Amino acid sequence: MYIINEWKDVELDRLHPTKKQRPLASKAISIRNAFIVCITLLIFEFSTYLFILKTILQPYYYSFILYLMSFIVLN
């Protein structure tokens, strides 16, 4: 969520005196690379959650998936 938030605010952060030093605002990391990292982390996160839910928390599988999806939508 941090990467997505930084991506959304990158233009305003470039104008801010202290926020312009952040990686995306200062162009130390390209937006394309940040997006690739974000997608990779989301895939890893979901696959880990699904594995844990299928093996350990099976009774709560669907409710937890619903929780994760609502978290992403709300953020």
Residue frames as qw, qx, qy, qz and C-alpha x, y, z in Angstrom:
[[0.000, 0.886, 0.463, 0.000, 0.00, 0.00, 0.00],
 [0.342, -0.721, 0.103, 0.594, 2.95, 2.31, 0.65],
 [0.355, -0.073, 0.589, 0.722, 4.14, 2.01, -2.94],
 [0.116, 0.634, 0.672, 0.365, 0.67, 2.71, -4.32],
 [0.208, -0.899, -0.290, 0.253, 0.29, 5.73, -2.02],
 [0.375, -0.545, 0.292, 0.690, 3.67, 7.09, -3.06],
 [0.309, 0.207, 0.682, 0.630, 2.80, 6.59, -6.72],
 [0.019, 0.798, 0.584, 0.148, -0.48, 8.48, -6.33],
 [0.246, -0.935, -0.116, 0.226, 1.22, 11.43, -4.59],
 [0.736, -0.042, 0.190, 0.648, 4.46, 11.57, -6.57],
 [0.289, 0.634, 0.238, 0.677, 3.73, 14.87, -8.36],
 [0.364, -0.880, -0.082, -0.293, 2.76, 16.68, -5.16],
 [0.808, -0.496, 0.061, 0.310, 5.71, 15.18, -3.29],
 [0.661, 0.276, 0.143, 0.683, 8.13, 16.56, -5.88],
 [0.033, 0.755, 0.103, 0.646, 6.96, 20.07, -4.94],
 [0.656, -0.743, -0.097, -0.089, 7.20, 19.54, -1.18],
 [0.064, 0.843, -0.498, 0.192, 10.49, 20.64, 0.51],
 [0.401, -0.456, 0.776, -0.172, 11.06, 17.43, 2.50],
 [0.825, 0.193, 0.491, -0.204, 8.96, 14.87, 0.64],
 [0.610, 0.728, -0.253, -0.185, 10.89, 15.52, -2.57],
 [0.040, -0.605, 0.794, -0.048, 13.70, 13.35, -1.13],
 [0.796, 0.001, 0.541, -0.273, 11.53, 10.20, -1.18],
 [0.483, -0.154, 0.754, 0.417, 12.61, 7.52, -3.68],
 [0.418, 0.575, 0.655, 0.256, 9.83, 7.98, -6.23],
 [0.071, 0.969, 0.175, -0.158, 9.68, 11.76, -5.94],
 [0.233, -0.774, 0.437, 0.394, 13.45, 12.11, -6.34],
 [0.783, 0.522, -0.246, -0.233, 13.40, 9.60, -9.25],
 [0.205, -0.542, 0.813, -0.056, 15.88, 7.34, -7.46],
 [0.361, 0.146, 0.921, 0.014, 13.41, 4.56, -8.27],
 [0.218, -0.025, -0.506, -0.834, 11.36, 4.72, -11.44],
 [0.646, 0.023, 0.256, -0.719, 7.60, 4.44, -11.26],
 [0.791, 0.240, -0.476, -0.301, 7.80, 1.40, -13.56],
 [0.431, 0.227, -0.810, 0.326, 10.16, -0.43, -11.19],
 [0.272, -0.100, 0.588, -0.755, 8.02, 0.50, -8.19],
 [0.764, 0.113, -0.053, -0.633, 4.96, -0.88, -9.98],
 [0.711, 0.242, -0.658, -0.055, 6.78, -4.15, -10.77],
 [0.165, 0.180, -0.794, 0.557, 7.83, -4.52, -7.13],
 [0.494, -0.026, 0.345, -0.797, 4.27, -3.76, -5.99],
 [0.827, 0.152, -0.283, -0.461, 2.74, -6.42, -8.26],
 [0.575, 0.252, -0.757, 0.182, 5.40, -8.96, -7.27],
 [0.045, -0.147, 0.710, -0.687, 4.78, -8.36, -3.57],
 [0.655, 0.029, 0.149, -0.740, 1.02, -8.62, -4.02],
 [0.808, 0.186, -0.501, -0.248, 1.35, -11.96, -5.83],
 [0.406, 0.215, -0.788, 0.411, 3.70, -13.26, -3.14],
 [0.274, -0.126, 0.523, -0.797, 1.42, -12.01, -0.38],
 [0.769, 0.054, -0.033, -0.636, -1.72, -13.57, -1.82],
 [0.760, 0.195, -0.617, -0.064, -0.03, -16.88, -2.53],
 [0.208, 0.202, -0.766, 0.573, 1.33, -17.00, 1.03],
 [0.468, -0.058, 0.374, -0.798, -2.05, -16.15, 2.51],
 [0.819, 0.118, -0.278, -0.488, -3.78, -18.75, 0.37],
 [0.597, 0.216, -0.753, 0.176, -1.28, -21.40, 1.40],
 [0.012, -0.133, 0.697, -0.705, -1.67, -20.57, 5.10],
 [0.604, 0.016, 0.174, -0.777, -5.44, -20.47, 4.82],
 [0.804, 0.154, -0.464, -0.339, -5.69, -23.76, 2.96],
 [0.602, 0.149, -0.736, 0.272, -3.40, -25.59, 5.38],
 [0.208, -0.029, -0.667, 0.714, -3.99, -23.98, 8.78],
 [0.240, 0.259, 0.383, -0.854, -7.09, -21.80, 8.80],
 [0.017, -0.181, -0.839, -0.513, -9.37, -23.73, 6.47],
 [0.021, -0.653, -0.739, 0.164, -12.66, -22.92, 8.30],
 [0.036, -0.799, -0.157, 0.579, -11.95, -19.18, 7.85],
 [0.501, 0.055, 0.543, 0.671, -10.84, -19.38, 4.23],
 [0.177, 0.647, 0.538, 0.511, -13.64, -17.42, 2.52],
 [0.268, -0.927, -0.248, 0.086, -14.06, -14.84, 5.25],
 [0.519, -0.569, 0.223, 0.597, -10.34, -14.10, 5.20],
 [0.409, 0.242, 0.544, 0.691, -10.29, -13.74, 1.41],
 [0.020, -0.842, -0.459, -0.283, -13.18, -11.30, 1.70],
 [0.444, -0.826, -0.052, 0.342, -11.25, -9.40, 4.37],
 [0.536, -0.255, 0.380, 0.710, -8.15, -9.14, 2.16],
 [0.275, 0.489, 0.562, 0.608, -10.11, -7.97, -0.83],
 [0.169, -0.916, -0.351, -0.097, -11.93, -5.30, 1.21],
 [0.526, -0.657, 0.088, 0.532, -8.61, -4.11, 2.63],
 [0.449, 0.012, 0.470, 0.760, -7.20, -3.60, -0.84],
 [0.088, 0.690, 0.547, 0.466, -10.34, -1.85, -2.10],
 [0.324, -0.902, -0.268, 0.095, -10.47, 0.49, 0.90],
 [0.491, -0.585, 0.215, 0.609, -6.84, 1.46, 0.59]]
